[in-house]
Amino acid sequence: MIKFKNINGDVFLAVGSIKRKSALNGEKSLTGTLFEGDDVLNKIDKGWSLEFDNEPYVVTYFERNDNDNTVEFDAIHKFFWDMNKDVLYFSWSGSHTAKAYLEQIFKDTGYQYALNFEPSAFEKENWGMKNKLSLFNDVIDSMGGEFEINGTLVSIFKNIGSDLSTIVRHGFNLSDMSLENDNTDFVTYGEGFGAYADQENQTGERLHVTYTSPLAKTFGKLHAEPIDDQRYTIKDNLLQVIKDKVDGSFAISIKLSLYDLKAAGYPYKMANVGDWLLAIDENLDFKQKIRIISVDDEFATDDTRISYTVTCGDVGVVQKYQQANASIG
């Protein structure tokens, strides 16, 4: 039974199947089809919410089908809904600690955060005057962190997940392995421009770095959009950003079943988003560390899990996934 609440907090029960997605950017979302529970089937409306696996969700979309008397719905974790509907009505400029930004974001929201590493202070211009979800994603990106949500607690880490010794190998403990290549944004060369040597002379010498990927020998010099940011004053820092941009432009993703993971010796009962694995497929000449970036599981009407799919990817697909799913509409 699935527990729904209307806008007044009244509880109604329904029966249905649910698909859940958990992803690297903290995302927790549901899609479902309801078959029984007249109060829900006939009355579900704006402002309704539900509880699933001890986590709160807000219904963002529903559609009644009168032919078979069912309701299909989408829902997101309540954190994303609440923070997207709350606004910071002032702005800051200058350098502040990550904690200072987070204190402003989480103030009076009913949510708490736990910052589990110590990022350096960073500078923002006119930061604020937006919804708090947008500001939170901006701060997470600026501090180079990742987060996960449990109830009303948002835990922030440098990296979530663990670097495991688990090896998934085609023909040994992996029956099927497909590589999905996205070449749309593939580049092999990049340049970065940082601070001027003389800030009073904006036409003079400035910090300039270039990076060429080893793949340029095969695919040629494919140029990335340059980074032009005078906040960079240290050559190694700017070079690392360019390198990450170029190397992360070629994305590979792999889908695995939970059975495959367990057969490979995965140590946990449920896959954890953020964990690193080593994937090998000699037929595809592929040997690379990959990371679990999303987990999709499906539940029957009796809450039994009936399917479990893990999507893994290299750094490129991780970055794209975070950018594409950073906020809700």
C-alpha positions in Angstrom: 0.0 0.0 0.0 1.2 3.5 -0.9 0.5 6.3 1.6 -0.7 9.5 0.0 -1.5 12.9 1.6 -3.6 15.7 0.3 -2.8 19.3 0.9 -4.6 19.3 4.3 -2.5 16.3 5.5 -5.3 13.8 5.3 -4.0 10.2 4.5 -5.3 8.0 1.8 -4.0 4.6 0.7 -3.6 3.2 -2.9 -2.2 0.1 -4.6 0.1 0.4 -7.6 3.5 -0.2 -9.1 6.4 2.2 -8.8 9.7 2.9 -10.6 12.3 4.8 -8.7 15.5 6.6 -9.9 18.4 7.5 -7.7 21.2 9.4 -9.3 24.6 10.9 -8.6 23.3 14.5 -8.2 21.2 13.5 -5.3 18.1 12.9 -7.4 15.3 10.7 -6.0 12.3 10.5 -8.3 9.3 8.2 -8.8 7.0 7.2 -11.6 4.0 5.0 -10.9 0.7 3.6 -11.9 -2.1 3.3 -9.4 -4.8 0.5 -9.8 -6.8 0.6 -6.5 -7.7 3.1 -3.9 -10.8 5.1 -4.9 -10.0 8.1 -2.7 -6.7 8.5 -4.4 -7.8 7.6 -7.9 -10.7 10.0 -7.8 -9.4 12.8 -5.7 -5.6 13.2 -6.3 -4.9 16.8 -7.0 -2.3 19.6 -6.9 -0.4 19.6 -3.6 -0.6 15.9 -3.0 2.4 14.0 -1.6 3.3 10.4 -0.8 5.7 8.4 1.3 7.8 5.7 -0.3 10.6 3.6 1.4 10.4 6.1 4.3 11.2 9.1 2.1 8.8 12.0 1.3 7.9 12.8 -2.3 5.7 15.5 -3.9 3.5 14.6 -6.9 4.4 16.8 -9.8 2.3 15.2 -12.5 -0.7 12.9 -12.7 -3.0 11.6 -15.4 -6.3 9.7 -15.0 -7.2 7.0 -17.5 -10.9 6.5 -17.4 -10.8 3.4 -19.6 -9.1 1.2 -17.0 -9.6 3.5 -14.0 -5.9 4.0 -13.3 -3.8 7.0 -12.5 -0.2 7.5 -13.7 2.0 9.9 -11.7 5.4 11.4 -11.4 7.0 12.6 -8.1 10.2 14.1 -6.8 11.8 14.0 -3.4 10.3 16.8 -1.3 13.7 18.5 -0.8 13.9 19.4 -4.5 10.3 20.6 -4.6 10.6 22.7 -1.4 13.9 24.3 -2.3 12.7 25.1 -5.8 9.8 27.0 -4.4 11.8 29.0 -1.9 13.7 32.1 -2.9 16.6 34.1 -1.4 15.5 37.7 -1.6 18.9 39.4 -1.4 22.3 39.0 -3.1 26.0 38.8 -2.1 29.2 39.7 -3.9 32.7 38.8 -2.8 34.4 35.7 -1.3 32.7 33.6 1.4 33.1 30.2 2.9 31.0 27.3 1.7 29.3 27.2 5.1 28.3 30.8 4.8 26.5 30.2 1.5 24.9 27.0 2.8 23.7 28.8 6.0 21.8 31.3 3.9 20.3 28.5 1.6 19.1 26.3 4.4 17.9 28.9 6.8 14.2 28.4 7.7 13.8 25.6 5.2 13.3 22.7 7.7 16.3 20.9 6.2 19.7 20.4 7.6 23.0 20.0 5.9 26.2 18.2 6.9 29.4 19.4 5.2 31.9 16.5 5.3 34.9 18.2 3.9 36.5 21.6 3.9 36.3 23.4 0.6 38.2 26.6 0.1 36.3 29.9 0.2 35.1 31.0 -3.3 33.9 34.3 -4.8 30.5 35.1 -6.3 29.1 38.2 -7.9 25.5 39.0 -7.3 24.8 35.6 -5.8 21.2 35.4 -4.7 17.8 36.6 -5.9 17.0 33.1 -7.2 15.3 30.0 -5.9 17.3 28.1 -3.3 17.6 24.9 -5.4 19.4 26.8 -8.1 21.6 28.5 -5.6 22.4 25.2 -3.9 23.4 23.5 -7.1 25.6 26.5 -7.9 27.3 26.3 -4.6 27.8 22.5 -4.9 29.4 23.0 -8.3 31.6 25.8 -7.0 32.9 23.8 -4.1 33.4 20.7 -6.3 31.2 18.6 -4.1 28.5 15.9 -4.3 25.5 15.3 -2.1 23.0 12.7 -1.0 19.6 13.2 0.7 18.1 11.1 3.5 14.8 12.6 4.8 15.6 16.1 5.8 19.3 15.7 6.0 21.5 16.7 3.0 25.0 15.2 3.3 27.7 16.9 1.2 31.0 15.2 0.4 33.9 15.8 -1.9 32.9 12.5 -3.6 30.2 10.1 -2.6 30.6 6.4 -3.0 33.6 4.1 -2.6 36.4 3.1 -5.0 35.9 -0.7 -4.9 38.0 -3.6 -6.2 34.9 -5.1 -7.9 35.6 -6.2 -11.5 32.9 -6.7 -14.0 34.2 -8.7 -17.0 32.3 -9.7 -20.1 32.2 -13.4 -20.6 33.2 -14.1 -17.0 30.7 -12.5 -14.6 29.0 -10.2 -17.0 26.7 -11.8 -19.6 26.1 -8.7 -21.7 27.9 -5.4 -21.9 26.9 -2.6 -24.2 28.8 0.6 -24.6 26.8 3.8 -25.4 29.0 6.4 -26.9 28.0 10.0 -27.1 30.3 12.0 -29.4 28.2 15.1 -29.7 30.5 17.2 -27.5 33.7 15.3 -28.2 36.8 17.5 -28.3 40.6 16.8 -28.2 42.1 20.3 -27.7 41.4 23.2 -25.4 42.8 26.6 -24.4 42.3 28.7 -21.2 42.9 32.3 -20.6 43.3 33.6 -17.0 44.5 36.8 -15.3 46.5 39.6 -16.9 50.0 40.1 -15.7 49.1 43.8 -15.3 45.5 44.3 -14.3 45.8 47.9 -15.5 46.7 46.8 -19.0 43.9 44.5 -20.3 45.7 44.2 -23.7 49.0 42.9 -22.3 50.3 39.5 -21.4 48.0 37.1 -19.6 48.0 33.6 -18.2 47.5 31.2 -21.1 47.4 27.4 -21.1 46.7 24.7 -23.8 46.0 21.0 -23.6 45.9 18.4 -26.3 44.4 15.0 -25.6 46.3 11.8 -26.7 43.1 11.0 -28.8 44.0 13.9 -31.1 46.5 11.6 -32.8 43.6 9.4 -33.9 40.7 11.9 -34.3 42.6 15.1 -35.1 42.5 18.5 -33.2 38.9 19.1 -32.3 38.6 22.4 -30.4 36.7 23.1 -27.3 35.2 26.4 -26.4 38.0 28.3 -24.6 37.7 29.2 -21.0 38.2 33.0 -20.5 38.2 33.7 -16.7 40.5 36.3 -15.1 39.9 34.7 -11.7 42.5 32.1 -12.6 45.9 33.2 -11.5 47.7 29.9 -11.1 48.7 28.0 -14.2 48.2 24.5 -12.9 44.7 25.2 -11.7 43.6 26.6 -15.1 45.3 23.7 -16.9 43.5 21.2 -14.8 40.1 22.8 -15.7 41.0 22.6 -19.4 42.2 19.0 -19.1 39.0 18.0 -17.3 36.9 19.7 -19.9 38.6 18.0 -22.8 39.0 14.5 -21.3 35.5 14.6 -20.0 34.0 15.3 -23.4 33.9 11.7 -24.6 31.2 9.9 -22.6 30.7 6.1 -22.3 27.8 4.6 -20.3 27.1 1.0 -19.4 24.0 -0.6 -18.0 24.2 -3.5 -15.6 21.7 -5.6 -13.7 22.0 -6.1 -10.0 22.5 -9.8 -10.7 25.5 -8.9 -12.8 26.9 -6.8 -10.0 26.4 -9.5 -7.3 27.9 -12.1 -9.6 31.0 -9.9 -9.9 31.3 -9.8 -6.1 29.7 -6.4 -5.5 29.8 -6.2 -1.6 26.5 -4.4 -1.0 22.9 -5.6 -1.1 21.9 -2.6 -3.0 24.1 -0.6 -5.4 25.3 2.7 -4.1 25.4 5.7 -6.4 28.9 7.0 -6.7 30.8 3.7 -6.3 33.6 3.0 -8.7 34.1 -0.4 -10.5 36.6 -1.8 -13.0 34.9 -2.9 -16.3 36.7 -5.1 -18.8 35.5 -6.3 -22.2 38.3 -7.7 -24.4 36.0 -7.9 -27.4 35.5 -4.1 -27.3 39.1 -3.4 -26.2 37.7 -1.8 -23.1 39.3 -1.6 -19.7 38.4 1.3 -17.6 37.2 2.5 -14.2 33.5 3.4 -14.3 31.2 4.9 -11.8 27.6 4.1 -10.8 25.8 7.3 -11.8 22.2 6.1 -11.4 20.1 3.2 -10.1 16.6 2.4 -11.4 14.5 -0.1 -9.5 10.9 -1.2 -10.0 8.4 -2.4 -7.4 5.3 -4.5 -7.8 2.0 -3.8 -6.0 3.1 -5.8 -3.0 6.3 -3.6 -2.7 8.5 -6.5 -3.9 11.4 -5.3 -6.0 11.1 -6.9 -9.4 13.9 -5.3 -11.4 17.1 -3.4 -10.7 19.2 -1.6 -13.3 22.5 0.2 -12.7 23.9 2.7 -15.1 27.6 3.2 -15.0 29.7 5.7 -16.8 33.2 7.3 -17.1 34.0 10.8 -15.8 32.5 12.4 -19.0 29.1 10.9 -18.6 29.1 11.6 -14.9 29.7 15.3 -15.6 27.0 15.5 -18.2 24.5 13.7 -16.0 25.1 16.1 -13.2 24.7 19.1 -15.5 21.6 17.8 -17.2 19.8 16.9 -13.9 21.0 19.7 -11.6 17.5 21.1 -11.1 13.9 20.7 -11.8 11.7 22.8 -14.1 
